[in-house]
């Protein structure tokens, strides 16, 4: 799974961190970031819900190509 956070769009609402706290957190300025070591979503079923919960659509989730 590939997770992208558009830092130019993020407003720091924190909905992603509330929906999937094992994958998303907030930096010192309150903007969304991925938890270190969880950049691939780590199988968390709430990752897509976190992306949908973002009020400005700053999070994109896509499947990575299997090799």
C-alpha positions in Angstrom: 0.0 0.0 0.0 1.3 3.4 -0.9 0.2 6.4 1.3 0.8 9.9 0.2 0.1 13.0 2.3 0.1 16.3 0.3 1.7 18.6 2.8 0.7 21.7 0.7 -3.0 20.7 1.1 -3.0 19.4 4.7 -4.6 21.8 7.2 -3.8 19.8 10.4 -7.4 18.7 11.1 -6.2 15.5 12.6 -9.0 13.3 11.4 -6.5 10.8 9.9 -4.8 10.4 13.3 -8.1 9.8 15.0 -9.2 7.2 12.4 -6.0 5.3 12.1 -3.6 6.2 15.0 -1.3 3.3 14.3 -0.5 4.7 10.9 -1.0 8.5 11.1 0.2 11.1 13.6 0.8 14.8 13.6 4.1 16.7 13.6 5.1 19.5 15.9 3.1 22.0 13.8 0.0 19.8 13.8 0.2 18.5 10.2 -0.3 14.9 9.3 2.6 12.5 9.0 3.0 8.8 8.9 4.2 7.0 12.0 7.8 5.9 11.5 7.8 2.2 10.4 4.2 2.3 9.3 4.7 4.0 6.0 3.1 1.1 4.1 0.0 1.1 6.3 1.1 -2.0 8.0 -2.2 -3.8 7.1 -4.3 -1.4 9.1 -7.9 -1.6 7.8 -8.6 2.0 8.8 -6.1 3.6 6.4 -8.6 4.1 3.7 -11.2 5.4 6.2 -8.5 7.9 7.4 -8.0 9.1 3.9 -11.8 9.5 3.4 -12.0 11.4 6.7 -9.6 14.1 5.6 -11.7 17.2 5.1 -9.4 18.6 2.4 -8.4 15.3 0.6 -4.7 15.6 1.4 -4.3 11.8 1.7 -4.1 9.4 -1.2 -4.0 5.7 -0.7 -3.1 3.3 -3.6 -2.1 -0.3 -3.9 1.5 -0.9 -4.7 2.3 -3.2 -7.6 3.2 -6.7 -6.4 6.4 -7.9 -7.7 
